[in-house]
Amino acid sequence: MTVNLTTSFAGLELKNPIIASASPLTATPELCLNLEKAGAAAIVVKSIFEKSIAHNAHSLSSNLSHGEESDYLDGYIAEQMVSEWRNTLIGIKKLCSIPIIASIAAQSPSAWTRYAKVATEAGADAIEMNLMNVGLCTRHTKYGVVEQQFLDMVDCVRSATSLPVGVKLAANITNPAALVDRLVARGIKGVVLFNRPYPVDIDIEKGEYCVNSNTTSSTFLARPLRWTGILSAEIPSVDYALSGGVQSGEDVIKAILAGASAVCICSTLYKNGIEHIETMLATIRDWQERHFEETIDQFKGRMNASKEAFADELLRAQYLHYTV
């Protein structure tokens, strides 16, 4: 039997379910071309961060004593950084034939709008909105404020581009289903579950914060797998991609069974090299052949919460029985 790995996500037709996540591995045209040759079906280009641009621009101009001069240089440097990102997108589109997704992480309405327009002009095939704001989570934050801010961000981007827009959601959402439903109503085409926060740790000898690890393992798969299974049943009108913990072809199959159309991978590429993509694809093909699944759509969502036999497993909060 000849199997077909094609799928679709956020309005994009993909030759297989594997998307390379935004990272230093997707920062240049040459690196993106290597990923395409290795088998990636789409690439999320290294994110543009409004906060990072502002910080870097200010650092470069901070030695100026005159306030107006410093402010002018801040703006000039920031604009140069945006221009570099634009040129990178243009270069990637020239080299690569697979869909190219521009990842944006902003805070102000003006930046969301500006970056979306730049990505559109540069020829990106879609936009991924990197939605996360841990800073809003204080005891003074009212219920729903974070979610409403996300919706406002989406409105800014949707008003600035005709490209398909997907969102990469933070995991600290009180009701993901309610938020996704409202995102879909605003025209969002794809949802990525989930955005991983900066990995904070503490060095107890130096008494300072540090990064314990920038990579994930299969143990991270449980949360996005659960919510993919729940949300794809509750709101099937949008495409889902699972992110965080996808290390192998087996993990991709799990994601699709739960209801994902695609997966976003990064850590496994650092651990195993970009050639690991073909190993993952071979695993998926072998499984499809052994289980007589000719297409991805045939088994997508087969084990999501719409099936009573699996709903209990996905919605269960605690073990029913404990073993010692």
Backbone torsions as a table, in degrees:
resi	resn	phi	psi	omega
1	MET	NA	133.8	176.2
2	THR	-90.9	122.6	-177.8
3	VAL	-97.2	155.7	-178.5
4	ASN	-120.4	122.9	-177.6
5	LEU	-98.4	3.6	-176.3
6	THR	-66.6	149.5	179.5
7	THR	-154.0	-179.3	176.3
8	SER	-136.6	146.0	176.9
9	PHE	-147.6	128.8	176.0
10	ALA	52.9	41.1	177.9
11	GLY	81.8	4.7	-179.6
12	LEU	-108.6	136.5	175.2
13	GLU	-88.4	124.7	-175.4
14	LEU	-116.5	143.9	-179.6
15	LYS	-75.9	-16.5	175.4
16	ASN	-161.8	174.4	-173.1
17	PRO	-84.2	5.2	-171.8
18	ILE	-99.3	117.9	177.9
19	ILE	-111.7	133.1	175.6
20	ALA	-81.0	120.8	-178.1
21	SER	-70.5	160.9	175.6
22	ALA	-63.0	128.9	-178.9
23	SER	-172.4	176.2	173.7
24	PRO	-58.0	-19.9	177.9
25	LEU	-72.1	-13.1	-179.3
26	THR	-119.1	27.5	-171.6
27	ALA	-89.2	-17.6	-176.9
28	THR	-133.6	158.9	177.4
29	PRO	-57.7	-40.6	-177.6
30	GLU	-66.2	-41.6	178.5
31	LEU	-65.9	-39.3	179.3
32	CYS	-66.3	-38.5	177.5
33	LEU	-63.0	-39.3	177.2
34	ASN	-61.3	-40.1	178.8
35	LEU	-66.1	-39.3	177.2
36	GLU	-62.4	-45.1	179.5
37	LYS	-63.9	-30.1	-179.6
38	ALA	-77.0	-12.2	176.1
39	GLY	120.0	-2.5	179.1
40	ALA	-60.3	140.1	-178.0
41	ALA	-88.7	-22.8	177.0
42	ALA	-158.7	161.8	-177.6
43	ILE	-132.5	130.6	171.5
44	VAL	-96.2	113.1	-175.7
45	VAL	-68.9	145.1	179.8
46	LYS	-44.2	130.6	-170.2
47	SER	-62.8	149.1	167.3
48	ILE	-98.1	125.6	-175.7
49	PHE	-112.4	117.2	178.2
50	GLU	-58.1	-45.2	-177.1
51	LYS	-62.8	-40.9	180.0
52	SER	-66.7	-41.2	178.5
53	ILE	-61.6	-46.0	-179.8
54	ALA	-62.5	-42.1	-179.6
55	HIS	-64.8	-46.8	-178.7
56	ASN	-65.5	-40.5	179.3
57	ALA	-63.4	-43.5	-179.7
58	HIS	-66.3	-37.5	179.5
59	SER	-62.8	-38.4	-178.1
60	LEU	-74.4	-25.9	-177.0
61	SER	-104.5	1.3	-171.6
62	SER	-68.5	-17.0	-178.8
63	ASN	-81.6	-3.5	177.6
64	LEU	-83.8	135.1	-176.3
65	SER	-85.8	-28.6	-177.2
66	HIS	-81.1	122.9	-174.5
67	GLY	-59.8	-47.4	-178.1
68	GLU	-64.1	-40.7	179.3
69	GLU	-63.2	-41.6	178.3
70	SER	-64.0	-42.6	179.4
71	ASP	-62.6	-41.9	179.0
72	TYR	-62.3	-44.5	-178.8
73	LEU	-66.8	-36.5	175.3
74	ASP	-54.6	-50.1	-178.3
75	GLY	-64.6	-39.9	-179.4
76	TYR	-64.5	-46.2	-178.9
77	ILE	-64.6	-42.0	179.5
78	ALA	-61.0	-42.2	180.0
79	GLU	-65.6	-35.8	176.9
80	GLN	-64.2	-38.4	178.8
81	MET	-66.3	-40.4	176.9
82	VAL	-64.6	-40.1	178.5
83	SER	-63.2	-38.5	177.3
84	GLU	-63.4	-41.5	177.5
85	TRP	-62.4	-43.4	178.0
86	ARG	-59.3	-46.7	-179.2
87	ASN	-64.7	-34.0	176.5
88	THR	-64.0	-45.0	177.9
89	LEU	-59.9	-43.9	179.2
90	ILE	-61.2	-43.8	179.8
91	GLY	-64.1	-39.6	179.1
92	ILE	-66.0	-42.9	179.8
93	LYS	-63.7	-32.1	178.6
94	LYS	-68.8	-35.9	-175.7
95	LEU	-88.0	-33.9	-169.8
96	CYS	-104.0	146.8	178.6
97	SER	-105.3	-12.3	178.6
98	ILE	-83.7	162.5	-180.0
99	PRO	-58.7	137.1	179.7
100	ILE	-115.0	123.4	-176.1
101	ILE	-110.1	126.5	179.1
102	ALA	-89.2	123.6	-179.8
103	SER	-96.8	128.4	-177.7
104	ILE	-122.5	132.8	174.5
105	ALA	-130.7	99.6	-177.4
106	ALA	-127.0	177.3	179.0
107	GLN	-128.1	-46.3	-177.5
108	SER	-84.2	148.1	177.4
109	PRO	-55.9	-38.5	-178.1
110	SER	-64.6	-37.8	179.9
111	ALA	-71.0	-42.9	176.8
112	TRP	-56.5	-46.4	-178.9
113	THR	-65.9	-45.9	-178.6
114	ARG	-61.5	-49.3	-176.5
115	TYR	-66.7	-35.6	178.5
116	ALA	-64.7	-41.4	178.0
117	LYS	-65.4	-41.5	178.8
118	VAL	-62.2	-44.3	179.8
119	ALA	-62.3	-39.4	179.2
120	THR	-65.4	-46.5	179.9
121	GLU	-64.4	-30.6	-178.3
122	ALA	-78.8	-9.0	176.0
123	GLY	95.9	14.3	177.3
124	ALA	-59.6	150.8	-179.0
125	ASP	-87.3	-21.6	-179.9
126	ALA	-163.8	168.5	177.6
127	ILE	-123.0	135.1	171.5
128	GLU	-108.3	120.6	177.2
129	MET	-90.0	122.0	-178.4
130	ASN	-89.5	94.1	-171.3
131	LEU	-97.8	108.5	176.6
132	MET	-161.0	134.6	175.6
133	ASN	-150.3	81.1	179.3
134	VAL	-64.1	-28.2	-176.7
135	GLY	-61.5	-22.4	179.6
136	LEU	-80.0	-11.6	-173.5
137	CYS	-85.4	76.9	175.8
138	THR	-121.8	171.5	-178.4
139	ARG	-68.6	-14.3	178.8
140	HIS	-91.7	-8.7	-178.7
141	THR	-74.9	125.0	179.8
142	LYS	-77.4	154.0	177.7
143	TYR	-56.1	133.7	175.3
144	GLY	88.7	-7.2	-177.1
145	VAL	-65.8	-44.1	-179.6
146	VAL	-61.8	-46.4	-179.6
147	GLU	-62.9	-40.8	179.6
148	GLN	-66.3	-37.1	177.3
149	GLN	-62.7	-40.8	177.0
150	PHE	-60.1	-43.2	180.0
151	LEU	-64.0	-39.3	178.0
152	ASP	-64.6	-39.2	177.6
153	MET	-61.5	-43.0	179.3
154	VAL	-62.0	-41.6	178.8
155	ASP	-59.6	-39.4	179.1
156	CYS	-61.8	-47.5	-176.6
157	VAL	-69.9	-43.5	-178.4
158	ARG	-63.2	-29.7	179.5
159	SER	-78.0	-14.3	-174.7
160	ALA	-103.4	-9.2	-175.5
161	THR	-149.5	154.0	173.8
162	SER	-101.9	1.5	179.4
163	LEU	-68.4	154.9	170.9
164	PRO	-61.1	136.7	-178.7
165	VAL	-119.6	129.0	173.6
166	GLY	-117.0	161.3	178.3
167	VAL	-124.0	141.2	171.9
168	LYS	-104.7	108.9	-169.9
169	LEU	-84.8	143.7	169.0
170	ALA	-70.3	155.5	-178.1
171	ALA	-84.9	-11.2	-176.0
172	ASN	-91.6	53.5	179.4
173	ILE	-105.1	133.7	-177.5
174	THR	-68.6	-37.2	180.0
175	ASN	-141.9	87.1	-177.4
176	PRO	-56.8	-37.4	-177.9
177	ALA	-63.6	-44.0	179.9
178	ALA	-64.3	-39.8	180.0
179	LEU	-67.8	-46.3	179.9
180	VAL	-60.2	-40.3	179.0
181	ASP	-59.0	-42.1	179.7
182	ARG	-72.8	-31.8	176.6
183	LEU	-66.7	-42.8	178.9
184	VAL	-62.1	-39.0	178.4
185	ALA	-63.6	-23.0	178.2
186	ARG	-92.6	6.2	174.1
187	GLY	95.7	10.7	177.8
188	ILE	-67.1	133.7	-174.7
189	LYS	-98.6	-22.4	-177.4
190	GLY	-149.6	148.8	179.2
191	VAL	-127.6	127.4	177.3
192	VAL	-104.7	127.8	-178.2
193	LEU	-118.4	114.4	0.4
194	PHE	-132.5	170.8	172.8
195	ASN	-82.4	125.9	-177.6
196	ARG	-90.8	126.9	179.1
197	PRO	-68.7	161.9	177.2
198	TYR	-52.6	126.1	-173.1
199	PRO	-77.0	92.9	-175.8
200	VAL	-83.8	138.6	172.7
201	ASP	-141.9	171.4	178.8
202	ILE	-125.0	128.0	171.8
203	ASP	-85.7	106.2	-173.1
204	ILE	-73.8	-16.1	177.1
205	GLU	-83.8	-42.3	-179.1
206	LYS	-86.7	-17.5	-178.8
207	GLY	66.3	43.1	179.7
208	GLU	-143.2	159.1	177.4
209	TYR	-78.1	148.2	-179.8
210	CYS	-148.2	174.6	177.2
211	VAL	-100.8	122.2	-178.9
212	ASN	-77.8	-41.9	178.8
213	SER	-166.0	135.3	178.2
214	ASN	-90.5	-5.0	-176.2
215	THR	-108.1	160.2	178.6
216	THR	-110.3	171.0	174.2
217	SER	-132.5	179.2	-178.9
218	SER	-63.6	-18.5	178.3
219	THR	-66.4	-19.6	178.8
220	PHE	-78.9	-8.6	-171.7
221	LEU	-70.5	-26.8	-169.6
222	ALA	-58.1	-48.1	-175.8
223	ARG	-65.8	-54.2	179.1
224	PRO	-64.2	-30.2	178.5
225	LEU	-65.7	-44.6	178.6
226	ARG	-59.9	-49.7	-175.2
227	TRP	-73.0	-27.7	172.9
228	THR	-63.8	-42.8	178.7
229	GLY	-64.2	-36.0	-179.7
230	ILE	-77.2	-49.6	-173.6
231	LEU	-71.8	-35.3	179.9
232	SER	-67.0	-23.3	174.9
233	ALA	-83.8	-40.6	-176.5
234	GLU	-73.6	-41.1	-177.3
235	ILE	-133.4	81.7	-176.0
236	PRO	-80.6	-1.0	-174.3
237	SER	-82.2	0.9	179.5
238	VAL	-127.7	153.9	178.2
239	ASP	-85.0	142.5	178.4
240	TYR	-116.6	143.0	170.4
241	ALA	-124.8	137.5	-179.5
242	LEU	-96.0	133.8	-178.6
243	SER	-134.1	137.1	177.7
244	GLY	103.7	101.3	176.8
245	GLY	101.4	-4.0	179.6
246	VAL	-78.2	109.8	-175.3
247	GLN	-114.3	-21.8	-169.6
248	SER	-144.0	171.8	174.7
249	GLY	-62.1	-35.4	177.1
250	GLU	-60.4	-39.4	178.8
251	ASP	-65.4	-36.1	177.4
252	VAL	-63.6	-43.6	179.5
253	ILE	-61.5	-42.5	177.3
254	LYS	-58.8	-45.0	-178.8
255	ALA	-60.8	-42.7	-179.0
256	ILE	-68.7	-41.8	176.8
257	LEU	-59.0	-34.4	179.6
258	ALA	-75.3	-18.3	177.9
259	GLY	127.2	2.0	179.3
260	ALA	-76.9	147.4	173.0
261	SER	-89.7	-24.7	-176.8
262	ALA	-156.1	172.4	174.2
263	VAL	-130.5	153.9	175.6
264	CYS	-112.9	125.7	-175.2
265	ILE	-121.4	149.2	177.7
266	CYS	-149.2	-62.5	-174.6
267	SER	-54.5	-41.8	-177.5
268	THR	-65.2	-25.6	177.0
269	LEU	-71.8	-35.4	176.2
270	TYR	-70.4	-38.9	-177.0
271	LYS	-74.9	-39.9	-170.2
272	ASN	-115.9	-3.3	-177.7
273	GLY	86.3	157.0	-175.8
274	ILE	-69.2	-19.6	177.3
275	GLU	-66.9	-12.4	178.5
276	HIS	-65.4	-21.0	178.3
277	ILE	-57.4	-43.8	-179.1
278	GLU	-66.5	-35.4	175.6
279	THR	-62.0	-42.1	178.4
280	MET	-63.7	-43.6	179.8
281	LEU	-64.6	-38.1	178.7
282	ALA	-63.8	-38.2	177.9
283	THR	-63.6	-42.6	179.2
284	ILE	-63.9	-45.5	179.4
285	ARG	-59.9	-44.9	-179.3
286	ASP	-61.4	-43.4	179.9
287	TRP	-63.8	-44.1	179.3
288	GLN	-60.4	-42.0	179.7
289	GLU	-64.8	-42.5	-177.9
290	ARG	-69.9	-27.9	-177.8
291	HIS	-105.4	8.5	176.6
292	PHE	57.7	41.9	177.0
293	GLU	-105.4	100.7	-173.7
294	GLU	-71.6	-34.5	-177.5
295	THR	-129.4	162.7	176.1
296	ILE	-63.4	-42.0	-177.6
297	ASP	-61.3	-24.9	-178.5
298	GLN	-63.9	-34.4	-178.1
299	PHE	-116.2	3.0	177.8
300	LYS	-65.3	124.6	177.9
301	GLY	77.8	8.6	-177.5
302	ARG	-61.8	-25.7	-178.2
303	MET	-117.1	30.5	177.7
304	ASN	-87.2	-178.2	-171.5
305	ALA	-73.6	-2.8	176.3
306	SER	-72.9	-16.5	177.7
307	LYS	-96.9	123.9	-175.1
308	GLU	-56.5	-35.2	-177.7
309	ALA	-64.1	-26.0	-176.8
310	PHE	-107.3	-17.8	-178.5
311	ALA	-59.4	-41.0	-179.1
312	ASP	-61.7	-40.0	-179.6
313	GLU	-66.6	-40.0	-176.9
314	LEU	-76.4	-31.8	-176.1
315	LEU	-95.5	-3.6	-178.9
316	ARG	-71.0	131.0	-178.7
317	ALA	-90.9	-30.6	-176.2
318	GLN	-137.8	163.1	173.4
319	TYR	-65.1	143.6	173.9
320	LEU	-81.4	-30.9	179.5
321	HIS	-133.0	140.0	179.3
322	TYR	-109.3	139.6	175.6
323	THR	-117.7	149.5	-179.3
324	VAL	-100.7	NA	NA
